């Protein structure tokens, strides 16, 4: 089902057509890079691979932690870099947080850079959003475009339109009574992959949840493991979010039973949680990974139609 996207032209336009590819996580296949750059070029992007380097480590990362961190920091500080599009996810980005924090003061002195990616890139999003106050795009990684007609059917995002004009999704489902009864809730959007966000709980790198709307998604976790993740959320001492939006947790080609089971686990959590909880399984590791602007003000609005036909039961999300 195609989701409706509305744009808001009152925001100042931008360009964001110069793309720099970078890899900070699991190793990639260099043979496929030319295919990826060709797809990006077909959509009007000018692609630079200066920072797309790898010297595969023992753990199968693109390099050692120090080398990956140095490469990322140099790219962030490079005045010629406008957008960093992460080539792929996997693992290892969380290891870079101590290095990034050492350069926090220097990074605070430069203009905002835009990054695009999801999954393991959540760790980098978290640093940029929470520590630098930058916005970023939670969206498909560059190599996902190799599977446009199979595992990935998400259209290539137009970065300029996303940043300058905003998005709206009209089919966000309230999961608990609080979400159904709340006419409107607003906050700054943070989050991403549940495993990466959860790995920061109780550490120096746990995000500030105050006045935030938290998005979470994951793949490769059983419904019992998901239940344990959600119990951890319930047990957190401080998680004063305005709301939580859950994305896709089931596999790319789920059965009906699988979709129902994962949704049931989320609903059980939502019934116990004291904040509005929503469900939007069109972002994450699925065939559709609708983009969000992390670090951006976000509003969830309940359908307030008076007559039965105009009330769909969904909420709209606007950035």
C-alpha positions as CSV (number, residue, x, y, z in Angstrom):
1,X,0.0,0.0,0.0
2,X,1.4,3.4,-1.0
3,X,1.6,6.0,1.7
4,X,0.5,9.5,1.0
5,X,3.2,12.1,1.4
6,X,2.3,15.8,1.7
7,X,4.9,18.6,1.3
8,X,4.9,22.0,3.0
9,X,6.5,24.6,0.7
10,X,6.6,27.3,3.4
11,X,10.1,26.1,4.5
12,X,13.1,27.6,2.8
13,X,14.3,25.3,-0.1
14,X,17.7,23.7,-0.1
15,X,19.7,21.6,-2.6
16,X,21.5,18.6,-1.0
17,X,22.5,17.1,-4.4
18,X,26.2,16.5,-3.6
19,X,26.4,13.1,-1.9
20,X,29.4,11.6,-0.2
21,X,29.2,7.9,0.4
22,X,30.8,6.6,3.6
23,X,30.9,3.2,5.5
24,X,31.5,2.9,9.2
25,X,30.0,-0.5,10.0
26,X,30.1,-4.0,8.3
27,X,32.3,-4.6,5.3
28,X,30.7,-4.0,1.8
29,X,31.2,-5.6,-1.6
30,X,33.3,-3.1,-3.6
31,X,32.2,-4.6,-6.9
32,X,28.7,-3.2,-6.3
33,X,29.7,0.4,-5.6
34,X,29.6,1.4,-9.2
35,X,26.0,0.1,-9.4
36,X,25.0,2.1,-6.4
37,X,26.6,5.3,-7.6
38,X,24.9,4.9,-11.0
39,X,21.5,4.6,-9.3
40,X,22.1,7.7,-7.3
41,X,23.3,9.6,-10.4
42,X,20.2,8.6,-12.3
43,X,18.2,10.5,-9.6
44,X,20.2,13.7,-10.0
45,X,22.8,13.2,-7.3
46,X,26.5,13.9,-7.7
47,X,28.3,11.2,-5.9
48,X,31.8,11.3,-4.2
49,X,33.4,8.1,-2.9
50,X,36.4,9.8,-1.2
51,X,35.4,8.5,2.2
52,X,34.1,5.1,1.1
53,X,37.2,3.1,2.3
54,X,37.7,-0.3,3.8
55,X,40.5,-2.4,5.2
56,X,38.5,-5.3,6.6
57,X,39.1,-5.9,10.3
58,X,39.0,-9.2,12.2
59,X,35.4,-8.5,13.1
60,X,34.4,-7.9,9.5
61,X,34.0,-4.2,9.9
62,X,35.3,-1.9,7.2
63,X,38.3,-1.1,9.4
64,X,39.5,-0.8,13.0
65,X,37.4,1.4,15.4
66,X,40.0,4.1,15.4
67,X,40.3,4.2,11.6
68,X,36.6,4.2,11.0
69,X,36.1,7.0,13.6
70,X,38.9,9.1,12.0
71,X,37.4,8.7,8.6
72,X,33.9,9.7,9.8
73,X,35.2,12.7,11.8
74,X,37.3,13.9,8.8
75,X,34.2,13.6,6.6
76,X,32.1,15.6,9.1
77,X,34.7,18.3,9.3
78,X,35.3,18.5,5.6
79,X,33.7,21.8,4.3
80,X,33.2,20.3,0.9
81,X,30.9,17.6,2.2
82,X,27.2,18.4,2.1
83,X,25.5,15.1,2.7
84,X,27.0,11.8,4.1
85,X,25.0,8.8,2.8
86,X,25.9,5.7,4.7
87,X,26.6,2.8,2.4
88,X,25.3,0.0,4.6
89,X,24.6,-1.0,8.2
90,X,25.5,-4.1,10.0
91,X,27.6,-3.6,13.2
92,X,30.3,-1.5,14.7
93,X,29.0,2.1,14.7
94,X,28.3,2.1,18.4
95,X,32.0,1.6,19.0
96,X,32.7,5.1,17.5
97,X,30.8,7.1,20.1
98,X,33.8,7.7,22.4
99,X,35.8,9.0,19.5
100,X,33.0,11.3,18.3
101,X,32.6,12.7,21.8
102,X,36.3,13.7,21.8
103,X,35.6,15.9,18.8
104,X,32.2,17.2,20.1
105,X,33.4,20.8,20.8
106,X,35.1,21.1,17.4
107,X,32.0,19.7,15.6
108,X,29.8,22.1,17.4
109,X,31.6,25.0,15.6
110,X,30.7,23.9,12.1
111,X,27.4,24.1,10.1
112,X,25.0,21.2,10.2
113,X,25.8,18.3,7.9
114,X,23.1,16.0,6.7
115,X,23.5,12.2,7.1
116,X,21.2,9.5,5.6
117,X,21.0,5.9,6.8
118,X,19.3,3.5,9.3
119,X,19.9,0.3,11.2
120,X,23.5,0.5,12.6
121,X,23.7,4.1,11.6
122,X,21.3,4.8,14.5
123,X,24.4,5.2,16.8
124,X,25.6,8.1,14.5
125,X,22.2,9.6,14.3
126,X,22.0,9.6,18.1
127,X,25.2,11.5,18.5
128,X,24.3,14.1,15.9
129,X,20.8,14.6,17.2
130,X,21.4,14.6,20.9
131,X,24.9,16.0,21.2
132,X,25.2,18.4,18.3
133,X,21.6,19.3,17.8
134,X,21.7,18.5,14.1
135,X,18.9,17.0,12.1
136,X,19.4,13.8,10.1
137,X,17.4,11.5,7.8
138,X,16.4,8.0,9.0
139,X,16.1,6.3,5.7
140,X,17.5,3.6,3.4
141,X,21.2,3.0,3.2
142,X,22.8,3.5,-0.2
143,X,23.3,-0.2,-1.0
144,X,19.6,-0.9,-0.4
145,X,18.9,0.6,-3.8
146,X,20.4,-2.5,-5.4
147,X,17.3,-4.4,-4.4
148,X,14.7,-1.9,-5.6
149,X,12.3,-4.6,-7.0
150,X,12.7,-7.2,-4.3
151,X,13.7,-6.7,-0.6
152,X,13.6,-2.9,-1.0
153,X,10.8,-1.2,-2.8
154,X,11.2,2.2,-1.1
155,X,11.6,5.0,-3.7
156,X,14.9,6.8,-3.5
157,X,14.3,9.8,-1.1
158,X,14.6,13.3,-2.4
159,X,16.7,14.9,0.4
160,X,16.0,18.4,-0.6
161,X,12.2,17.9,-0.5
162,X,12.4,16.1,2.8
163,X,14.4,18.8,4.5
164,X,12.8,21.9,2.9
165,X,9.2,20.8,2.6
166,X,8.5,18.2,5.3
167,X,6.4,15.0,5.3
168,X,3.1,13.7,6.5
169,X,2.0,10.1,7.1
170,X,-1.7,9.6,7.5
171,X,-1.9,6.0,8.6
172,X,-0.2,5.9,12.0
173,X,-2.2,3.5,14.3
174,X,-2.8,4.3,18.0
175,X,-1.9,1.3,20.1
176,X,-3.2,2.2,23.5
177,X,-6.0,4.2,25.0
178,X,-3.8,7.2,25.7
179,X,-2.9,7.4,22.0
180,X,-6.6,7.1,21.1
181,X,-7.6,9.8,23.5
182,X,-4.8,12.2,22.9
183,X,-5.9,14.8,20.3
184,X,-2.3,16.0,19.6
185,X,1.2,15.3,20.9
186,X,4.4,17.1,19.7
187,X,8.1,16.6,20.3
188,X,11.5,16.3,18.7
189,X,11.9,13.0,16.9
190,X,14.8,10.7,18.0
191,X,15.6,7.0,17.8
192,X,15.9,4.3,15.1
193,X,17.0,0.7,15.5
194,X,15.9,-0.7,18.8
195,X,19.0,-2.7,19.4
196,X,21.2,0.3,19.0
197,X,19.0,2.6,21.1
198,X,18.7,0.0,23.8
199,X,22.5,-0.5,23.9
200,X,22.8,3.1,25.2
201,X,20.4,2.6,28.1
202,X,22.1,3.3,31.4
203,X,25.3,4.6,29.8
204,X,26.9,8.0,29.1
205,X,25.4,7.8,25.7
206,X,21.7,7.4,26.6
207,X,19.7,10.1,24.9
208,X,17.8,12.8,26.7
209,X,14.2,11.7,26.3
210,X,12.6,14.8,27.7
211,X,10.0,16.2,25.3
212,X,11.0,13.7,22.6
213,X,9.0,11.3,20.4
214,X,10.9,8.0,20.1
215,X,10.8,5.8,17.0
216,X,11.9,2.2,17.3
217,X,12.2,-0.7,14.9
218,X,14.2,-3.9,14.5
219,X,14.7,-7.2,12.7
220,X,16.1,-10.6,13.6
221,X,14.6,-10.6,17.1
222,X,12.0,-13.2,18.1
223,X,8.8,-12.0,19.7
224,X,10.0,-13.3,23.1
225,X,13.2,-11.2,22.7
226,X,11.1,-8.2,21.7
227,X,9.0,-8.7,24.9
228,X,12.3,-8.6,26.9
229,X,13.3,-5.4,25.1
230,X,10.0,-3.8,25.9
231,X,10.2,-4.9,29.6
232,X,13.5,-3.0,29.7
233,X,11.7,0.1,28.5
234,X,9.1,-0.3,31.3
235,X,11.9,-0.7,33.8
236,X,13.9,2.3,32.8
237,X,14.2,4.8,35.6
238,X,14.0,7.8,33.3
239,X,12.3,7.7,29.9
240,X,10.1,10.8,29.9
241,X,9.2,10.6,26.3
242,X,6.1,12.4,24.9
243,X,5.3,9.3,22.8
244,X,6.7,6.1,21.2
245,X,6.2,5.0,17.6
246,X,7.0,1.4,16.7
247,X,8.0,0.4,13.2
248,X,8.5,-3.0,11.6
249,X,9.9,-5.9,13.7
250,X,8.8,-8.9,11.7
251,X,10.7,-10.3,8.7
252,X,10.7,-8.9,5.2
253,X,8.2,-11.5,3.9
254,X,6.1,-12.2,7.0
255,X,3.2,-14.6,7.3
256,X,-0.1,-13.2,8.7
257,X,0.6,-15.1,11.9
258,X,4.0,-13.4,12.3
259,X,2.6,-9.9,11.8
260,X,-0.2,-10.6,14.3
261,X,2.2,-12.0,16.9
262,X,4.7,-9.1,16.8
263,X,1.8,-6.6,16.9
264,X,0.3,-8.4,19.9
265,X,3.6,-8.1,21.8
266,X,3.7,-4.3,21.1
267,X,0.1,-4.0,22.1
268,X,0.7,-5.7,25.4
269,X,3.5,-3.2,26.1
270,X,1.4,-0.3,25.1
271,X,-1.4,-1.3,27.5
272,X,1.1,-1.1,30.4
273,X,2.9,2.1,29.2
274,X,1.9,5.5,30.6
275,X,2.5,7.5,27.4
276,X,0.8,7.4,24.0
277,X,2.1,4.5,21.9
278,X,1.7,4.3,18.1
279,X,2.3,1.7,15.3
280,X,3.6,2.5,11.9
281,X,5.1,-0.7,10.3
282,X,6.3,1.2,7.2
283,X,9.7,2.1,8.5
284,X,12.6,-0.2,9.4
285,X,14.0,-3.4,7.8
286,X,11.1,-4.0,5.4
287,X,10.2,-3.5,1.8
288,X,9.1,0.0,2.6
289,X,11.3,2.2,4.8
290,X,9.5,5.5,4.9
291,X,12.0,8.3,5.8
292,X,11.8,10.5,8.9
293,X,13.7,13.6,9.8
294,X,15.4,12.9,13.2
295,X,16.0,15.9,15.3
296,X,13.0,17.6,13.8
297,X,9.8,18.8,15.5
298,X,7.1,16.2,15.0
299,X,3.3,16.3,15.7
300,X,0.9,13.3,15.9
301,X,-2.7,14.4,15.4
302,X,-5.7,12.2,16.1
303,X,-8.5,12.1,13.5
304,X,-11.2,14.3,14.9
305,X,-13.9,13.7,12.3
306,X,-17.4,13.9,13.8
307,X,-19.1,11.5,11.4
308,X,-18.4,7.8,11.3
309,X,-17.2,7.8,7.7
310,X,-14.5,10.5,8.2
311,X,-13.0,8.9,11.3
312,X,-10.5,6.3,10.1
313,X,-9.1,5.4,13.5
314,X,-5.6,6.5,12.4
315,X,-3.5,9.4,13.4
316,X,-1.4,11.7,11.1
317,X,2.3,12.4,11.6
318,X,3.6,15.7,10.4
319,X,7.2,17.1,10.3
